[in-house]
Amino acid sequence: MSRRPHLAAFAAATAALIALSGCATSAAQDDSNALVASDAFPVTIEHAFGETVIESEPQRVLTLGWGSGDAVLALGVVPVGMEAQNYGGDENGVLPWAADALAELDGEAPVIFPATTDAPAYEQIAEAAPDLILATYSGITEEQYNLLSEIAPVVAYPDQPWTTPWRDVITTTGTALGKSAAADDVLTNIDALVAEKAAEHPEFEGKTVAATFDVGGTFYVYKPADPRVEFLLDLGLKNAPAVDTLSNGDSTFFYTLSYEKLDELDSDLLIAYAETQEVGDTFAAQPYAQSIPAVVNGGLVAVNGASLVASVSPPTALSLPWGIDSFVEAIADALK
């Protein structure tokens, strides 16, 4: 699967998040989009395909994948290009929190590239004339990385595709843009918010959880390597031992589980992501769902609605503050 199942399994249903960013250019850009560097350049960033040297302060950043665009916006920069987010986005493929940030920054509108499950839109990326491409949380292949690098320096994910911790997306973006201090401030504020929510709900502490997504006849379980599970642990929850016991080699960040084995997925809470309320209700009513211990015991956490699901799947610099209240409320309701 080319993307995180659920916004990704959506690899089967929506589109693999492959966005774009960066290439040397002489094109002018509105001052409101320019980056104000606070760190010294050049900067070297290591990643899965080697290392990328950013020689000078980037001026035209293009983002690929999930989260990098939000991180750039959170640091006060408007990208020259972003990939359309068909899952949870508006008619233009812009997610609500990104739309809010774009309106607040009031810079030149970025080019929104169509999402694709096959390969980045190389021609459109080149036409945007970026001087940096951020693909920190993405699924680009080495071949795609090499082709994109002919357009501009590319920062890929540090290890495996679609597994970069959401905090690392923010810090890496800060390093790449020369805004490390600003990135630290963003994280400090988010960490304070998460800690506040966890403190408000001591009942979360130690409760075991399994994060899942049922789509197209396939049931996905997210592994601890997935950033959305990391977020759950930040709230005081604990990864259910059954998640590890039942795991297989499907992917670094998820695995599929047959409906016949769902009764073995033992946890206090079951997070079930669904695109709509209707889809969520349909899942909960299925006999196989009724075999899951957490569902039987009232521990089903229904996370319904594409935008809410997107905001925590996994969270980003902008989406976490946007969706955390509704998400935490859903968990709390399941524990009452």
LUMTI-237879 format. One line per field, with one value per residue (C-alpha): residue number from 0; chain; x, y, z. Coordinates in Angstrom, 2 decimals, padded with zeros to 5 digits, always signed. Example, Ala and Ser with C-alpha at 12.3 -4.5 7.8 and 13.67 -1.06 7.14 Angstrom:
LUMTI-237879
nr	[0; 1]
kette	[A; A]
u	[+012.30; +013.67]
v	[-004.50; -001.06]
w	[+007.80; +007.14]
***
This chain:
LUMTI-237879
nr	[0; 1; 2; 3; 4; 5; 6; 7; 8; 9; 10; 11; 12; 13; 14; 15; 16; 17; 18; 19; 20; 21; 22; 23; 24; 25; 26; 27; 28; 29; 30; 31; 32; 33; 34; 35; 36; 37; 38; 39; 40; 41; 42; 43; 44; 45; 46; 47; 48; 49; 50; 51; 52; 53; 54; 55; 56; 57; 58; 59; 60; 61; 62; 63; 64; 65; 66; 67; 68; 69; 70; 71; 72; 73; 74; 75; 76; 77; 78; 79; 80; 81; 82; 83; 84; 85; 86; 87; 88; 89; 90; 91; 92; 93; 94; 95; 96; 97; 98; 99; 100; 101; 102; 103; 104; 105; 106; 107; 108; 109; 110; 111; 112; 113; 114; 115; 116; 117; 118; 119; 120; 121; 122; 123; 124; 125; 126; 127; 128; 129; 130; 131; 132; 133; 134; 135; 136; 137; 138; 139; 140; 141; 142; 143; 144; 145; 146; 147; 148; 149; 150; 151; 152; 153; 154; 155; 156; 157; 158; 159; 160; 161; 162; 163; 164; 165; 166; 167; 168; 169; 170; 171; 172; 173; 174; 175; 176; 177; 178; 179; 180; 181; 182; 183; 184; 185; 186; 187; 188; 189; 190; 191; 192; 193; 194; 195; 196; 197; 198; 199; 200; 201; 202; 203; 204; 205; 206; 207; 208; 209; 210; 211; 212; 213; 214; 215; 216; 217; 218; 219; 220; 221; 222; 223; 224; 225; 226; 227; 228; 229; 230; 231; 232; 233; 234; 235; 236; 237; 238; 239; 240; 241; 242; 243; 244; 245; 246; 247; 248; 249; 250; 251; 252; 253; 254; 255; 256; 257; 258; 259; 260; 261; 262; 263; 264; 265; 266; 267; 268; 269; 270; 271; 272; 273; 274; 275; 276; 277; 278; 279; 280; 281; 282; 283; 284; 285; 286; 287; 288; 289; 290; 291; 292; 293; 294; 295; 296; 297; 298; 299; 300; 301; 302; 303; 304; 305; 306; 307; 308; 309; 310; 311; 312; 313; 314; 315; 316; 317; 318; 319; 320; 321; 322; 323; 324; 325; 326; 327; 328; 329; 330; 331; 332; 333; 334; 335]
kette	[A; A; A; A; A; A; A; A; A; A; A; A; A; A; A; A; A; A; A; A; A; A; A; A; A; A; A; A; A; A; A; A; A; A; A; A; A; A; A; A; A; A; A; A; A; A; A; A; A; A; A; A; A; A; A; A; A; A; A; A; A; A; A; A; A; A; A; A; A; A; A; A; A; A; A; A; A; A; A; A; A; A; A; A; A; A; A; A; A; A; A; A; A; A; A; A; A; A; A; A; A; A; A; A; A; A; A; A; A; A; A; A; A; A; A; A; A; A; A; A; A; A; A; A; A; A; A; A; A; A; A; A; A; A; A; A; A; A; A; A; A; A; A; A; A; A; A; A; A; A; A; A; A; A; A; A; A; A; A; A; A; A; A; A; A; A; A; A; A; A; A; A; A; A; A; A; A; A; A; A; A; A; A; A; A; A; A; A; A; A; A; A; A; A; A; A; A; A; A; A; A; A; A; A; A; A; A; A; A; A; A; A; A; A; A; A; A; A; A; A; A; A; A; A; A; A; A; A; A; A; A; A; A; A; A; A; A; A; A; A; A; A; A; A; A; A; A; A; A; A; A; A; A; A; A; A; A; A; A; A; A; A; A; A; A; A; A; A; A; A; A; A; A; A; A; A; A; A; A; A; A; A; A; A; A; A; A; A; A; A; A; A; A; A; A; A; A; A; A; A; A; A; A; A; A; A; A; A; A; A; A; A; A; A; A; A; A; A; A; A; A; A; A; A; A; A; A; A; A; A; A; A; A; A; A; A]
u	[+000.00; +001.58; +000.32; -000.89; -003.99; -006.67; -005.89; -004.27; -006.05; -007.17; -004.38; -007.12; -009.81; -008.35; -004.82; -001.30; -000.05; +002.74; +003.30; +006.16; +008.61; +011.64; +013.81; +016.29; +014.71; +015.15; +011.42; +010.33; +007.95; +005.75; +007.59; +004.93; +005.98; +009.69; +011.44; +013.20; +016.04; +017.26; +019.76; +023.04; +023.31; +024.33; +022.28; +022.70; +019.77; +020.20; +017.38; +016.60; +018.24; +021.39; +021.72; +020.56; +022.51; +020.48; +023.00; +021.02; +017.77; +014.91; +012.56; +010.17; +009.20; +007.02; +005.65; +005.05; +003.21; +001.47; +002.26; +005.11; +002.77; +001.15; +004.55; +005.65; +002.45; +002.81; +006.23; +004.67; +005.62; +003.28; +004.49; +004.60; +002.94; +001.03; -000.60; -004.39; -005.78; -008.86; -009.65; -011.05; -010.18; -012.47; -013.28; -009.73; -008.15; -007.24; -007.81; -009.71; -006.79; -004.54; -007.21; -007.34; -003.55; -003.46; -006.13; -004.24; -000.90; -002.56; +000.32; +000.26; -001.91; +000.09; -000.43; -002.47; -001.30; -003.64; -002.98; -001.65; -001.07; +001.57; +004.20; +004.66; +003.48; +007.01; +006.11; +003.86; +006.44; +009.09; +006.76; +006.29; +010.06; +010.66; +014.08; +013.31; +011.08; +009.96; +008.83; +009.54; +006.42; +005.74; +006.03; +008.37; +010.67; +014.38; +013.76; +011.22; +013.60; +016.31; +013.97; +012.70; +016.28; +016.86; +014.32; +015.45; +017.00; +014.68; +014.35; +012.89; +011.76; +014.47; +013.91; +010.76; +007.97; +004.97; +006.47; +008.18; +007.10; +004.87; +007.13; +010.10; +008.19; +008.02; +011.62; +013.00; +010.95; +012.31; +015.87; +015.33; +013.84; +016.32; +013.57; +014.59; +013.64; +010.21; +009.70; +010.62; +008.01; +005.36; +006.17; +006.26; +002.77; +001.44; +003.06; +001.52; -001.90; -001.57; -000.33; -003.27; -005.75; -004.06; -004.16; -007.87; -008.46; -006.52; -008.83; -006.85; -003.69; -002.74; -005.83; -004.88; -005.80; -005.86; -006.17; -008.01; -009.61; -012.11; -012.48; -013.27; -013.47; -010.06; -009.42; -006.27; -004.50; -001.87; +001.45; +003.29; +005.57; +002.62; +002.53; -001.20; -000.45; +002.29; -000.34; -002.57; +000.32; +000.99; -002.51; -001.64; -003.00; -001.00; -000.57; -002.52; -000.23; -002.57; -001.62; +001.95; +000.99; -001.20; +001.18; +002.59; +004.91; +002.34; +004.02; +006.14; +003.19; +000.10; -001.05; -004.25; -006.25; -008.88; -012.38; -012.23; -009.45; -010.93; -012.03; -008.32; -007.75; -008.11; -007.89; -009.73; -010.40; -010.78; -010.24; -012.32; -011.76; -014.59; -015.19; -018.78; -021.14; -023.04; -019.89; -018.96; -022.41; -022.34; -019.01; -020.19; -023.24; -021.30; -021.11; -017.31; -017.15; -019.36; -016.76; -014.08; -013.66; -013.53; -016.74; -018.49; -017.37; -018.38; -014.89; -015.52; -014.16; -015.92; -013.85; -016.25; -015.93; -013.19; -011.78; -011.67; -010.12; -007.54; -006.69; -005.41; -004.20; -001.57; -001.65; +000.30; +001.48; -001.90; -004.32; -003.68; -004.93; -007.85; -009.08; -007.87; -010.98; -013.37; -010.93; -010.35; -014.08; -014.75; -012.21; -013.60; -017.15; -016.06; -014.59; -017.68]
v	[+000.00; +003.27; +005.21; +004.85; +002.68; +004.92; +008.08; +005.41; +002.27; +004.92; +003.76; +001.58; +004.18; +007.65; +008.47; +007.99; +011.19; +012.18; +015.90; +017.94; +020.57; +022.28; +023.28; +026.02; +029.02; +032.63; +033.31; +036.04; +035.38; +037.55; +038.70; +037.14; +033.73; +034.26; +032.38; +034.23; +032.01; +031.99; +029.15; +029.08; +027.50; +025.19; +022.55; +018.79; +016.46; +012.69; +010.46; +007.02; +007.77; +009.45; +013.09; +016.38; +019.60; +022.79; +025.42; +028.54; +029.78; +028.20; +030.64; +028.36; +025.26; +022.53; +019.76; +016.09; +013.58; +014.19; +016.76; +018.66; +021.25; +021.80; +022.12; +024.72; +026.70; +026.43; +028.06; +031.01; +030.05; +029.54; +026.69; +027.27; +023.90; +021.31; +018.02; +017.88; +016.06; +014.31; +012.67; +015.34; +018.26; +020.76; +020.89; +022.08; +019.36; +021.72; +020.49; +022.83; +023.63; +024.32; +026.60; +028.50; +028.92; +030.03; +032.65; +033.91; +034.12; +035.78; +034.98; +033.98; +030.88; +027.69; +025.52; +022.47; +019.38; +016.45; +013.45; +010.37; +006.78; +006.20; +008.92; +012.59; +015.06; +015.83; +018.37; +020.37; +020.26; +021.57; +024.32; +025.50; +026.12; +025.09; +025.31; +022.67; +019.58; +018.27; +014.63; +013.91; +011.81; +010.21; +007.04; +008.13; +005.46; +005.88; +006.20; +008.94; +010.62; +010.66; +012.13; +014.78; +015.63; +016.69; +019.42; +020.51; +019.22; +016.67; +015.80; +012.29; +010.28; +009.19; +005.43; +003.70; +005.26; +006.62; +006.09; +009.38; +010.43; +013.47; +015.50; +014.73; +016.08; +019.42; +019.50; +018.40; +021.08; +023.65; +022.57; +022.63; +026.13; +027.58; +027.90; +025.44; +027.73; +028.37; +024.62; +024.06; +026.63; +024.88; +021.57; +023.10; +024.48; +021.19; +019.13; +021.44; +020.96; +017.17; +017.10; +019.27; +016.88; +013.86; +015.51; +016.24; +012.53; +010.45; +007.56; +007.19; +006.17; +002.56; +001.66; -000.57; +000.49; -000.84; +001.61; +000.16; +000.91; -001.28; -000.53; -002.46; -005.81; -005.42; -004.77; -002.79; -002.63; +000.04; -000.92; +001.10; +002.45; +004.38; +008.02; +007.86; +005.21; +007.44; +010.13; +007.71; +006.82; +010.52; +010.75; +008.11; +005.05; +001.85; -000.20; -003.44; -006.51; -008.26; -005.70; -007.01; -010.66; -010.69; -008.60; -009.81; -008.50; -006.61; -003.26; -001.32; +000.65; -001.57; -005.10; -006.73; -009.06; -011.51; -011.02; -014.53; -013.48; -010.22; -011.89; -012.20; -008.44; -007.88; -004.31; -001.92; +000.46; -000.01; +003.10; +002.67; +005.33; +005.83; +008.34; +009.05; +008.38; +005.94; +003.98; +003.90; +002.68; +000.01; -001.29; -001.40; -003.44; -006.12; -009.56; -009.54; -006.18; -007.58; -010.28; -007.76; -007.69; -003.89; -003.54; -006.15; -004.35; -000.86; +000.30; +001.23; +004.70; +005.77; +008.41; +009.40; +012.05; +012.45; +015.71; +014.47; +011.19; +013.05; +015.36; +012.48; +010.08; +010.93; +014.41; +017.31; +020.70; +022.18; +019.26; +018.18; +021.43; +021.37; +017.86; +017.02; +018.10; +015.92; +013.00; +013.12; +013.45; +010.29; +008.35; +009.69; +008.74; +005.15; +004.92; +006.17]
w	[+000.00; -001.07; +001.85; +005.36; +004.99; +006.00; +004.66; +002.85; +002.63; +000.86; -001.30; -002.52; -002.17; -002.19; -003.23; -002.08; -000.58; -002.85; -002.82; -003.94; -003.03; -004.33; -007.29; -008.04; -009.67; -010.53; -010.35; -008.02; -005.16; -003.01; +000.09; +002.30; +001.00; +001.51; +004.28; +007.04; +008.13; +011.70; +011.31; +009.46; +006.04; +004.46; +006.24; +005.74; +006.41; +006.36; +005.15; +003.73; +000.38; +001.65; +002.59; +001.17; +001.42; +001.45; +000.47; +001.29; +002.70; +000.69; -000.97; -002.87; -000.92; -002.38; -000.19; -000.93; +001.23; +004.52; +007.19; +005.55; +004.06; +007.44; +009.10; +006.55; +007.12; +010.90; +010.53; +008.74; +005.20; +002.24; -000.02; -003.76; -004.24; -002.20; -003.11; -003.11; -000.09; -001.42; +001.90; +004.19; +001.92; +000.23; -003.48; -004.13; -002.01; +000.84; +004.39; +006.74; +009.04; +006.06; +004.59; +007.87; +007.90; +004.27; +004.96; +008.00; +006.19; +003.19; +000.84; -002.79; -003.08; -003.60; -006.64; -005.61; -007.47; -008.06; -005.87; -007.61; -006.58; -009.23; -009.29; -008.50; -011.14; -012.27; -014.96; -012.66; -009.93; -012.27; -013.49; -009.91; -009.82; -006.21; -004.62; -001.99; -001.99; +001.39; +001.38; +005.02; +005.56; +002.21; +000.19; -002.60; -003.98; -004.54; -008.27; -007.66; -005.25; -007.90; -010.51; -008.11; -007.18; -010.78; -010.12; -006.66; -003.43; -001.83; +001.85; +002.09; +005.12; +007.59; +007.45; +006.17; +004.07; +005.94; +009.40; +010.26; +013.77; +013.45; +015.73; +013.48; +010.48; +012.28; +013.48; +010.11; +008.39; +010.81; +010.10; +006.34; +006.41; +008.87; +011.46; +014.15; +017.02; +015.54; +015.06; +018.70; +019.69; +017.61; +019.29; +022.76; +022.27; +020.89; +023.64; +026.22; +024.62; +024.54; +028.14; +029.16; +027.55; +029.10; +032.53; +032.10; +031.51; +034.03; +033.13; +029.89; +031.73; +031.06; +029.06; +026.14; +022.63; +019.08; +016.18; +013.19; +009.85; +008.01; +004.31; +001.15; +002.89; +004.53; +008.21; +009.00; +012.35; +012.93; +014.45; +017.12; +014.36; +012.93; +014.11; +014.84; +017.48; +018.87; +019.39; +021.30; +023.58; +024.17; +025.63; +028.23; +026.45; +026.00; +022.85; +023.32; +023.50; +021.04; +018.40; +018.52; +018.94; +015.83; +013.75; +010.45; +007.78; +005.70; +006.30; +008.73; +010.02; +009.62; +009.00; +007.83; +010.02; +008.81; +010.13; +011.55; +013.93; +015.20; +018.41; +019.25; +019.02; +022.75; +024.08; +026.37; +023.49; +019.76; +017.66; +014.48; +011.83; +009.33; +006.56; +007.59; +010.48; +008.27; +007.45; +011.14; +012.15; +009.45; +010.74; +014.35; +013.35; +011.49; +013.16; +012.84; +014.64; +017.38; +017.95; +018.96; +022.77; +023.03; +021.02; +023.16; +026.33; +025.21; +024.34; +020.71; +019.88; +016.69; +014.89; +012.14; +009.45; +006.87; +008.23; +011.83; +010.75; +008.69; +011.57; +013.71; +011.03; +011.90; +013.46; +012.02; +013.23; +012.28; +012.41; +015.99; +017.57; +015.12; +015.93; +019.42; +021.35; +019.33; +019.35; +023.10; +023.72; +021.69; +023.76; +027.02; +026.03; +025.40; +028.90; +030.73]
***
